[in-house]
Amino acid sequence: MKFLRLILLLSLFFIPLSLAAEPGTEASIDAIAKGNEAYEAGDFYKAIREYRTAFRLTKDPRLSYRIGISYETLGNFQRAREYLEDYLRHTADTKFIDRVKKKLSTLKKLEDTVQSTAILSSNPHAAEVFLRSETHEPLGTTPINVPLAPGSHTFIFVKDGYQTGTLTLQIDSSQNIKEKLKLVKINEGPAKKKKEIKKKIPIVEEPDPSPLVATQPTMLRSIKLGPSKGTNVLLWGAIAISMVTVLVSGVGFADESLQIPSLPLALAGGGVFSLSGYFLWFHNWDSNLALASGRDLRPMRSFSIGFKF
């Protein structure tokens, strides 16, 4: 197995030479060289990123194998198996097929027995998830299942409009950990905050302190002056009785045989009529309102029976 890895590693160093004759391959040659350098330095995340860049440009299946081996070293046996299967589907070199199939069988066993998984979600969802650093290619968006090797792993959550979130997990062998991270929304800014505060505090219009004057006839006429409805009915009832009393006294004066105390009835009826008439037509019922408010709320009005203008 070590011999197979050595042969494929050496072949990767010769990929740039085989591509040199083709036009427009400078970017792929550079990416492969950077990937080999990162792999030898143990920076497998960077190596995977560079190999992927080169694969998009060349479609060389040997790069799929290299990516798979890098994932195996990181403990992501599922992804390693997927890339090695892709290598078998596209390689034209048949002499290593049996060895790669044997390795796939081993990866499958590791995936079923010791593979650990982080089941990650976020609030809100659809946040990009990075492992270790945002400079690497994202693993995907939440919710996401991330196969991992046992050990400590730090995840970075990135979503537009929200602060970057960080989550560190200590994972044991064959352990599935489910975690949800709540992202904090970025502040809207002082201008928007002030606007929101204004919305929350209702603006109360202060009443106009200026006194009511005769230049506002509509407002003056809308003020209801005079006695209450019950008092008005009582006074008109007293006037009606006084008038009947005066008529009865008049009949007594006309016919003394009826023995009606005409004079007392006439005086009583006249007194009740005068008193009721005063309260109906001349008394200033709005004087209390004027004294309480400190303003003269009494409009000019003409004499009218029971009505105020």
C-alpha positions in Angstrom: 0.0 0.0 0.0 2.9 2.4 0.8 4.4 1.4 -2.6 1.2 2.4 -4.4 1.1 5.7 -2.6 4.7 6.4 -3.5 4.2 5.6 -7.2 1.1 7.9 -7.4 2.9 10.7 -5.5 5.8 10.5 -8.0 3.4 10.6 -10.9 1.9 13.8 -9.5 5.3 15.5 -9.7 5.5 14.6 -13.3 2.0 15.9 -14.2 3.3 19.4 -14.8 5.8 18.0 -17.3 3.1 16.3 -19.2 0.9 19.4 -19.3 3.7 21.8 -20.2 3.2 21.2 -24.0 -0.5 22.2 -23.8 -1.4 25.9 -24.1 -3.1 27.6 -21.1 -2.0 25.2 -18.5 0.2 27.5 -16.4 -2.5 27.9 -13.7 -2.9 24.1 -13.4 0.8 23.6 -13.2 1.1 26.2 -10.5 -1.8 24.7 -8.5 -0.3 21.2 -8.6 3.0 22.5 -7.5 1.4 24.3 -4.5 -0.7 21.2 -3.7 2.4 19.0 -3.6 4.2 21.4 -1.4 1.3 21.7 1.0 0.9 17.9 1.1 4.5 17.3 2.0 4.2 20.1 4.7 1.2 18.4 6.2 -1.2 21.2 5.4 -3.8 18.8 3.8 -6.6 21.4 3.7 -4.6 23.6 1.5 -3.4 20.7 -0.6 -7.0 19.6 -1.2 -7.9 23.2 -2.3 -5.0 23.4 -4.7 -5.7 19.9 -6.1 -9.3 20.8 -6.7 -8.2 23.9 -8.6 -6.0 21.9 -10.8 -8.6 19.2 -11.3 -11.1 21.8 -12.6 -8.6 22.8 -15.2 -7.2 19.4 -16.2 -9.7 16.7 -15.2 -6.7 14.4 -14.4 -8.0 11.4 -12.4 -4.7 11.2 -10.5 -5.7 14.4 -8.7 -8.9 12.7 -7.5 -6.7 10.0 -5.9 -4.5 12.7 -4.3 -7.5 14.4 -2.9 -8.9 11.1 -1.5 -5.6 10.3 0.2 -5.6 13.8 1.8 -9.1 13.3 3.1 -8.1 9.9 4.5 -5.2 11.5 6.5 -7.7 14.1 7.9 -10.0 11.3 9.1 -12.8 12.0 6.6 -13.1 8.4 5.4 -16.4 9.1 3.6 -15.0 11.8 1.4 -11.8 9.8 0.8 -13.9 6.9 -0.4 -15.9 9.1 -2.8 -12.8 10.6 -4.4 -11.1 7.2 -4.8 -14.3 5.8 -6.4 -14.1 8.8 -8.8 -10.5 7.9 -9.6 -11.5 4.3 -10.5 -14.3 5.6 -12.8 -12.0 7.8 -14.8 -8.5 6.4 -14.7 -7.0 4.7 -17.8 -4.2 3.0 -15.8 -5.5 -0.4 -14.9 -2.4 -1.8 -13.1 -3.4 -0.1 -9.8 -7.2 -0.8 -9.9 -7.0 -3.9 -7.6 -4.9 -2.1 -5.0 -7.3 0.9 -5.0 -10.3 -1.3 -4.6 -8.7 -2.9 -1.6 -8.1 0.5 -0.1 -11.7 1.3 -0.7 -12.8 -1.7 1.2 -10.6 -0.6 4.1 -12.0 2.9 4.0 -15.6 1.5 4.1 -14.8 -0.4 7.2 -13.3 2.6 8.9 -16.3 4.7 7.9 -18.7 2.2 9.5 -16.7 1.6 12.7 -14.6 4.6 13.7 -15.8 7.5 11.6 -17.1 10.4 13.7 -19.6 13.0 12.5 -20.5 16.5 13.5 -24.1 17.3 12.7 -24.2 21.1 12.4 -27.0 23.6 12.1 -27.5 27.3 12.7 -30.1 29.9 13.4 -30.7 31.3 10.8 -29.9 28.4 8.5 -28.0 28.4 5.2 -24.7 29.7 6.8 -21.5 28.6 5.2 -19.4 26.3 7.3 -15.6 26.3 7.3 -13.2 24.0 9.1 -10.3 25.7 10.9 -10.3 29.0 8.8 -12.4 31.0 6.4 -9.5 31.0 4.0 -10.3 27.4 3.1 -13.1 26.2 0.8 -16.4 25.9 2.7 -17.6 22.5 3.6 -21.2 23.5 2.7 -24.1 25.3 4.2 -26.2 24.5 7.3 -27.7 22.1 8.1 -24.7 19.8 7.2 -23.1 16.5 8.3 -19.3 16.7 8.5 -17.3 13.4 8.8 -14.3 13.9 11.0 -11.3 12.2 12.6 -11.3 12.0 16.4 -9.8 15.1 18.1 -10.5 18.8 18.5 -12.1 20.7 15.5 -13.0 24.3 15.1 -15.8 25.4 12.8 -16.4 28.8 11.4 -20.0 29.9 10.5 -20.4 32.7 7.9 -23.6 34.4 6.8 -24.2 37.8 5.3 -25.7 40.3 7.8 -24.5 38.3 10.8 -21.4 38.2 12.9 -19.0 35.3 12.2 -19.7 32.4 14.6 -17.1 30.0 16.0 -17.7 26.5 17.4 -15.1 24.1 18.8 -15.9 20.5 19.3 -13.9 17.7 20.9 -14.9 14.5 19.1 -14.1 10.9 20.1 -13.9 7.9 17.8 -17.3 6.7 16.4 -19.1 9.7 18.0 -21.9 11.7 16.4 -22.2 15.2 17.9 -25.2 17.4 17.1 -24.7 21.1 17.6 -26.7 24.3 16.7 -25.1 27.7 16.7 -27.2 30.9 17.0 -25.7 33.7 14.9 -25.8 37.3 16.1 -27.2 39.9 13.7 -24.9 42.8 12.8 -26.0 46.1 14.3 -28.0 48.2 11.8 -26.1 51.4 12.7 -26.9 54.5 14.8 -29.1 56.2 12.3 -31.5 53.3 12.0 -31.5 52.8 15.8 -32.6 56.4 16.3 -35.4 55.9 13.8 -36.5 52.7 15.6 -36.6 54.5 18.9 -38.8 57.2 17.4 -41.2 54.6 16.2 -41.5 53.1 19.7 -42.2 56.5 21.4 -45.5 57.9 20.2 -45.5 61.7 19.5 -48.2 63.4 21.5 -49.4 66.7 20.0 -49.7 69.4 22.7 -53.0 71.3 22.7 -53.0 74.9 21.5 -52.8 77.0 24.7 -54.3 80.1 23.0 -57.8 81.2 24.4 -60.9 80.8 22.4 -61.8 84.2 20.9 -64.7 85.6 18.9 -62.7 85.1 15.7 -63.6 81.4 16.0 -67.4 81.3 15.6 -67.6 77.6 14.6 -65.7 76.5 17.7 -67.7 78.8 20.0 -71.0 77.5 18.6 -69.9 73.9 19.2 -69.8 74.5 23.0 -73.0 73.4 24.6 -74.1 76.0 27.2 -77.2 76.1 29.4 -78.9 73.8 31.9 -78.7 70.1 31.7 -81.5 68.2 30.0 -83.1 67.1 33.2 -83.1 70.6 34.6 -84.5 72.0 31.4 -87.4 69.5 31.5 -88.1 70.4 35.2 -88.1 74.1 34.5 -90.4 73.8 31.6 -92.7 71.6 33.6 -92.8 74.3 36.4 -93.7 76.9 33.8 -96.5 74.8 32.4 -98.0 74.3 35.9 -97.7 78.0 36.7 -99.5 78.9 33.6 -102.3 76.4 34.4 -102.5 77.9 38.0 -102.8 81.4 36.6 -105.6 80.3 34.2 -107.4 78.7 37.1 -107.1 81.9 39.2 -108.5 83.8 36.3 -111.5 81.6 36.2 -112.0 82.2 40.0 -111.9 85.9 39.5 -114.5 85.7 36.7 -116.9 83.5 38.7 -116.7 84.0 42.5 -119.4 81.3 43.1 -116.7 78.7 42.4 -115.0 79.7 45.6 -111.5 79.4 44.1 -108.7 81.2 46.0 -107.8 83.2 42.9 -105.3 85.7 44.4 -103.0 83.1 46.1 -103.1 80.9 43.0 -102.3 83.9 40.8 -99.4 84.9 43.0 -98.0 81.4 43.3 -98.3 80.8 39.5 -96.7 84.1 38.7 -93.8 83.5 41.1 -93.1 80.0 39.8 -93.3 81.3 36.2 -90.9 84.2 36.9 -88.4 82.0 38.8 -88.4 79.2 36.1 -88.2 81.8 33.3 -85.1 83.4 35.0 -83.3 80.1 35.1 -84.3 79.2 31.6 -83.6 82.5 29.8 -81.3 84.7 31.9 -79.2 82.6 34.3 -75.5 82.2 33.2 -75.1 78.4 33.4 -71.5 78.4 32.0 -70.1 80.6 34.7 -68.6 77.6 36.5 -66.8 76.5 33.3 -65.4 79.9 32.8 -64.1 80.1 36.4 -62.5 76.6 36.3 -60.7 77.1 33.0 -59.6 80.7 33.6 -60.9 81.6 30.1 -64.0 83.4 29.0 -65.8 80.7 27.1 -69.1 82.5 26.9 -69.9 83.5 23.3 -72.2 86.3 22.3 -75.7 85.0 22.1 -79.2 86.4 21.5 -82.2 85.9 23.7 -84.2 82.8 22.7 -86.5 80.6 24.6 -84.5 77.5 25.8 -81.8 77.7 23.1 -78.3 79.1 23.2 -76.3 80.4 20.2 
